[in-house]
Amino acid sequence: MAKNRNGGFIGYAKDPTKDGADGVWTLRDVFNNSLLSRWPFAKYIDVIVIAGGAGGGSSSFMNSNAGGGGAGGVLMKTLAANPGTYTITVGGAGGGGGGYNNPGSPGSNSSAFDLVAIGGGHGAGGHNVPVGSGGSGGGNHSNTGSAVGGSGVAGQGNPGGGSFWSNGGGGYTMPGRGSSDDFYTFGTEPVAGKGGQGLNLGSIGFSNPNQYVAGGGSGGRTPPGGPWIPSTLSQSTKPAGFGGGGPGSLNAGGNAAANTGAGGGGGGQPSPPSGAAANRNGGNGASGLVIIRYVDGTVNASGGTVSTYTWKDKTYKRHQFTSSGTFTIS
């Protein structure tokens, strides 16, 4: 029997495949078989974990609009595709504050593999109600300009706004806006702050078409002609930064877009100010999500909602979890 490609061993020749290459191989063998796509390379998955977003606060009486909820924290990592079954936990949304002058509820944590994203911090109520910290912090409220927004977790999000009046919750890519920093400021009297911008998953290759997540909710609003606000103000809502965050409103704050990990909008001042308490409620945050992707054909896996898409000339398979479950690599 003759010498062959089994690293100098005697026996039947064994051709390498994508799944394995038994024996000892020269660098030239590795190079030549790689060109023919017949060499087993390490297999990897990319993971993004987004926690639940927090609810916005409910407003108090005159001139006490509430803060927007902070977005859930965001973590990303590339991991070796080791066979096994893994638990995926998707964090729930925080509810908006109800009635007069109550905070929203924080979002819940999401986790997958060794990643734990922290839920968003709740938006403050309209008057002397503490703000929450979290993956991204909630927006605060102050009639004196002394408020500080909820803090965010480093590497997962940003702080909420904390200047005069009602402030937006923090988003993944930007802090929540303070009303004195933002649009619709007339003379020295600001109105409301915008939620911090979130993340476009399409820009980093986790979706095609674009998918926006982890935006902060905006602060509540005061009606045109209300105390200290000129009657020339005609905007009825304050939009959040992109990322699914709920808008602030003259009445109840807007809910965050579903399954985005975004924060809810803060409650505003109904007109007349003596309107029903439900008109002051904060908007609900959104539950989080977990997405796992890999180059199609490189990994055998199951779990979640499976789809394929193309990004930068490569076809990816994507597993999206909008509720808790398991992910199995075989």
Residue pairs with C-beta under 8 A, 6 or more apart in sequence:
1 10
1 11
2 10
3 10
4 10
4 11
4 12
4 13
5 13
5 14
5 15
5 23
5 25
5 29
6 12
6 13
6 14
6 22
6 23
6 24
7 23
7 24
7 25
8 24
9 23
9 24
14 21
14 22
14 23
15 38
16 25
16 29
16 33
16 38
16 39
16 40
17 38
17 40
18 37
18 38
18 39
18 40
18 41
19 40
20 40
21 33
21 39
21 40
25 33
30 39
33 39
42 80
43 80
43 81
43 294
43 298
43 299
44 78
44 79
44 80
44 81
44 294
44 298
45 78
45 79
45 81
45 292
45 293
45 294
45 299
45 301
45 329
46 76
46 77
46 78
46 79
46 205
46 206
46 292
46 293
46 294
47 76
47 77
47 78
47 79
47 112
47 113
47 115
47 290
47 291
47 292
48 74
48 75
48 76
48 201
48 206
48 290
48 291
49 74
49 75
49 76
49 110
49 111
49 112
49 115
49 116
49 117
49 288
49 290
50 72
50 73
50 74
50 110
50 117
50 213
50 214
50 260
50 261
50 288
50 289
50 290
51 72
51 73
51 74
51 91
51 107
51 108
51 109
51 110
51 117
51 118
51 119
51 120
51 134
51 135
51 156
51 261
51 288
52 72
52 90
52 91
52 92
52 93
52 94
52 107
52 108
52 109
52 110
52 119
52 120
52 261
52 285
52 286
52 287
52 288
53 69
53 70
53 71
53 72
53 93
53 94
53 107
53 119
53 120
53 214
53 217
53 244
53 245
53 256
53 260
53 261
53 262
53 263
53 264
53 285
53 286
53 287
53 288
54 69
54 70
54 71
54 72
54 94
54 104
54 105
54 106
54 107
54 119
54 120
54 121
54 122
54 123
54 132
54 134
54 138
54 169
54 217
54 263
54 264
54 285
55 69
55 93
55 94
55 95
55 96
55 97
55 104
55 105
55 122
55 123
55 217
55 263
55 264
55 282
55 283
55 284
55 285
56 66
56 67
56 68
56 69
56 96
56 97
56 104
56 123
56 138
56 139
56 169
56 217
56 219
56 220
56 246
56 248
56 253
56 263
56 264
56 265
56 266
56 267
56 282
56 283
56 285
57 66
57 67
57 69
57 96
57 97
57 101
57 102
57 103
57 104
57 122
57 123
57 124
57 125
57 126
57 129
57 138
57 141
57 220
57 266
57 267
57 282
58 66
58 96
58 97
58 98
58 99
58 100
58 101
58 102
58 104
58 125
58 126
58 267
58 277
58 280
58 281
58 282
59 65
59 66
59 100
59 101
59 125
59 126
59 166
59 220
59 266
59 267
59 268
59 269
59 280
60 66
60 100
60 101
60 125
60 126
60 127
60 280
61 100
61 101
61 126
61 127
61 273
62 227
62 269
62 273
63 143
63 222
63 226
63 227
63 228
63 269
64 101
64 126
64 127
64 141
64 143
64 269
65 126
65 141
65 165
65 166
65 192
65 219
65 220
65 221
65 222
65 248
65 266
65 267
65 268
65 269
66 97
66 101
66 123
66 124
66 125
66 126
66 141
66 166
66 219
66 220
66 253
66 266
66 267
66 268
66 280
66 282
67 123
67 124
67 125
67 131
67 138
67 139
67 140
67 141
67 149
67 160
67 161
67 166
67 167
67 168
67 169
67 176
67 219
67 220
67 266
68 123
68 138
68 139
68 160
68 161
68 166
68 167
68 168
68 169
68 176
68 193
68 195
68 216
68 217
68 218
68 219
68 220
68 240
68 245
68 246
68 248
68 253
68 263
68 264
68 265
68 266
68 283
69 94
69 96
69 104
69 107
69 120
69 121
69 122
69 123
69 138
69 139
69 169
69 216
69 217
69 245
69 246
69 256
69 263
69 264
69 265
69 266
69 282
69 283
69 285
70 107
70 120
70 121
70 122
70 123
70 132
70 133
70 134
70 135
70 136
70 137
70 138
70 139
70 150
70 152
70 157
70 160
70 169
70 170
70 176
70 216
70 217
70 263
71 120
71 135
71 136
71 157
71 169
71 170
71 171
71 172
71 195
71 196
71 198
71 214
71 215
71 216
71 243
71 245
71 261
71 262
71 263
72 91
72 107
72 110
72 117
72 118
72 119
72 120
72 134
72 135
72 136
72 157
72 214
72 261
72 262
72 285
72 288
73 117
73 118
73 119
73 120
73 134
73 135
73 136
73 152
73 153
73 156
73 157
74 117
74 135
74 156
74 157
74 172
74 199
74 213
74 214
74 261
75 115
75 116
75 117
75 155
75 156
76 204
77 113
77 114
77 115
79 113
81 294
81 298
81 299
81 301
81 329
82 329
83 329
83 330
84 328
84 329
85 326
85 327
85 328
85 329
86 112
86 113
86 326
86 327
86 328
86 329
87 111
87 112
87 324
87 326
88 111
88 112
88 290
88 303
88 304
88 321
88 324
88 325
88 326
88 327
89 109
89 110
89 111
89 112
89 324
90 110
90 287
90 288
90 289
90 290
90 321
90 322
90 323
90 324
91 107
91 108
91 109
91 110
91 117
91 119
91 261
91 287
91 288
92 107
92 108
92 287
92 288
93 107
93 108
93 256
93 264
93 284
93 285
93 286
93 287
94 104
94 105
94 106
94 107
94 108
94 119
94 120
94 122
94 263
94 264
94 284
94 285
95 104
95 105
95 284
95 285
96 104
96 105
96 252
96 253
96 255
96 264
96 267
96 281
96 282
96 283
96 284
96 285
97 103
97 104
97 105
97 122
97 123
97 125
97 129
97 267
97 281
97 282
98 277
98 278
98 281
98 282
99 277
99 278
99 280
99 281
100 126
100 277
100 280
101 125
101 126
101 127
101 129
102 125
102 129
102 282
103 122
103 123
103 124
103 125
103 129
103 130
103 131
103 132
103 138
103 282
104 122
104 123
104 132
104 138
104 264
104 282
104 285
105 122
105 285
106 119
106 120
106 121
106 122
106 132
106 134
107 119
107 120
107 134
107 135
107 261
107 263
107 285
107 287
107 288
108 119
108 288
109 116
109 117
109 118
109 119
110 116
110 117
110 119
110 261
110 288
110 289
110 290
111 117
112 290
112 292
112 321
112 327
117 135
117 156
117 288
118 134
118 135
118 153
118 156
118 157
119 134
119 135
119 288
120 132
120 134
120 135
120 136
120 137
120 138
120 157
120 169
120 170
120 216
120 261
120 263
120 285
121 131
121 132
121 133
121 134
121 135
121 136
121 137
121 138
121 150
121 151
121 152
121 160
121 169
121 170
122 131
122 132
122 134
122 138
122 150
123 131
123 132
123 138
123 139
123 160
123 169
123 217
123 219
123 263
123 264
123 266
123 282
124 130
124 131
124 132
124 138
124 139
124 140
124 141
124 147
124 150
125 141
126 141
126 166
126 220
126 267
126 280
127 141
127 143
129 141
131 137
131 138
131 139
131 140
131 147
131 148
131 149
131 150
131 160
131 162
132 138
132 150
133 150
133 151
133 152
134 150
134 152
134 153
134 157
135 152
135 153
135 156
135 157
136 152
136 153
136 156
136 157
136 158
136 159
136 160
136 169
136 170
136 171
136 172
136 176
136 196
136 214
136 216
136 263
137 149
137 150
137 151
137 152
137 157
137 158
137 159
137 160
137 169
137 170
137 176
138 149
138 150
138 160
138 169
138 170
138 176
138 263
139 149
139 150
139 160
139 161
139 162
139 166
139 167
139 168
139 169
139 170
139 176
139 193
139 195
139 216
139 217
139 218
139 219
139 266
140 147
140 148
140 149
140 150
140 160
140 161
140 162
140 167
141 147
141 165
141 166
141 167
141 219
141 266
142 162
142 163
142 164
142 165
143 164
143 165
144 164
145 163
145 164
145 180
147 162
147 163
147 164
147 167
148 162
149 159
149 160
149 161
149 162
149 167
149 170
149 175
149 176
149 178
150 159
150 160
150 169
150 170
151 159
152 158
152 159
152 160
152 170
152 175
156 172
157 170
157 171
157 172
157 214
158 170
158 171
158 172
158 173
158 174
158 175
158 176
158 196
158 216
159 170
159 175
159 176
160 167
160 168
160 169
160 170
160 175
160 176
160 196
160 216
161 167
161 168
161 169
161 170
161 175
161 176
161 177
161 178
161 179
161 181
161 193
161 196
161 219
162 178
163 178
163 179
163 180
163 181
163 190
163 193
164 178
164 179
164 180
164 190
165 178
165 179
165 180
165 190
165 191
165 192
165 193
165 219
166 179
166 192
166 193
166 219
166 220
166 221
166 248
166 266
166 268
167 176
167 177
167 178
167 179
167 192
167 193
167 219
168 176
168 177
168 178
168 182
168 192
168 193
168 194
168 195
168 196
168 216
168 217
168 218
168 219
168 240
168 241
168 245
168 248
169 176
169 195
169 196
169 216
169 217
169 218
169 245
169 263
170 176
170 195
170 196
170 216
170 263
171 195
171 196
171 197
171 198
171 199
171 214
171 215
171 216
171 241
171 243
171 245
171 262
171 263
172 196
172 197
172 198
172 199
172 213
172 214
172 215
172 243
173 196
173 197
173 198
173 199
173 243
174 196
174 197
174 241
175 196
176 193
176 194
176 195
176 196
176 216
176 219
177 193
177 194
177 195
177 196
177 218
177 241
178 190
178 193
179 185
179 190
179 191
179 192
179 193
179 219
180 190
181 193
182 190
182 192
182 193
182 194
183 194
184 190
184 191
184 192
184 233
184 235
184 238
185 191
186 229
186 230
186 232
186 233
187 230
189 228
189 229
189 230
191 221
191 222
191 229
191 233
191 238
192 218
192 219
192 220
192 221
192 222
192 238
192 248
192 266
192 268
193 218
193 219
193 238
194 218
194 219
194 238
194 239
194 240
194 241
195 215
195 216
195 217
195 218
195 240
195 241
195 243
195 245
195 246
195 262
195 263
195 265
196 215
196 216
196 241
196 243
196 245
197 215
197 216
197 241
197 242
197 243
198 212
198 213
198 214
198 215
198 216
198 241
198 242
198 243
198 244
198 245
198 260
198 262
199 212
199 213
199 214
199 243
200 210
200 211
200 212
200 242
201 207
201 210
201 211
201 212
201 213
201 291
202 208
202 209
202 210
202 211
202 311
203 210
205 293
205 311
205 312
205 316
206 291
206 293
206 318
207 291
207 309
207 318
208 309
208 310
208 311
212 242
212 243
212 244
212 257
212 260
213 243
213 244
213 260
213 261
213 262
213 289
214 243
214 244
214 260
214 261
214 262
215 240
215 241
215 242
215 243
215 244
215 245
215 256
215 260
215 262
215 263
216 240
216 241
216 243
216 245
216 262
216 263
217 240
217 245
217 246
217 247
217 248
217 253
217 254
217 256
217 262
217 263
217 264
217 265
217 266
217 282
217 283
217 285
218 238
218 239
218 240
218 245
218 246
218 247
218 248
218 253
218 265
218 266
219 238
219 248
219 265
219 266
220 248
220 249
220 253
220 265
220 266
220 267
220 268
220 269
220 280
220 282
221 235
221 236
221 237
221 238
221 248
221 249
221 250
221 268
221 269
222 228
222 229
222 250
222 268
222 269
223 229
223 250
223 268
223 269
223 270
223 271
224 230
224 231
224 232
224 233
224 234
224 271
225 231
225 271
226 269
226 271
226 273
236 249
236 250
237 247
237 248
237 249
237 250
237 254
238 247
238 248
238 249
238 265
239 247
240 246
240 247
240 248
240 254
240 262
240 263
240 265
243 260
243 262
244 256
244 257
244 260
244 261
244 262
244 286
245 256
245 257
245 262
245 263
245 264
245 265
246 253
246 254
246 255
246 256
246 262
246 263
246 264
246 265
246 283
246 284
246 285
247 253
247 254
247 265
247 283
248 254
248 265
248 266
248 268
249 265
249 267
249 268
249 283
250 268
250 269
250 270
250 271
251 267
251 268
251 270
251 275
251 279
251 280
252 267
252 268
252 278
252 279
252 280
252 281
252 282
252 283
253 264
253 265
253 266
253 267
253 268
253 281
253 282
253 283
254 264
254 265
254 283
255 264
255 265
255 283
255 284
255 286
256 262
256 263
256 264
256 265
256 283
256 284
256 285
256 286
257 286
258 286
258 287
259 286
259 287
259 288
259 289
259 322
260 286
260 289
261 285
261 286
261 287
261 288
261 289
262 285
262 286
263 285
263 286
264 282
264 283
264 284
264 285
264 286
265 282
265 283
266 282
266 283
267 279
267 280
267 281
267 282
267 283
268 280
269 280
270 276
270 279
270 280
287 322
287 323
289 320
289 321
289 322
290 304
290 320
290 321
291 318
291 319
291 320
291 321
292 301
292 304
292 318
292 319
292 327
293 316
293 317
293 318
293 319
294 301
294 316
294 317
295 314
295 315
295 316
295 317
296 308
296 315
296 316
296 317
297 315
299 317
299 329
300 329
300 330
301 317
301 319
301 327
301 328
301 329
301 330
302 319
302 327
302 328
302 330
303 319
303 321
303 325
303 326
303 327
303 328
304 319
304 320
304 321
304 325
304 327
305 319
305 320
305 321
305 322
306 317
306 318
306 319
307 317
307 318
307 320
308 315
308 316
308 317
308 318
309 315
309 316
309 318
310 316
319 327
321 327
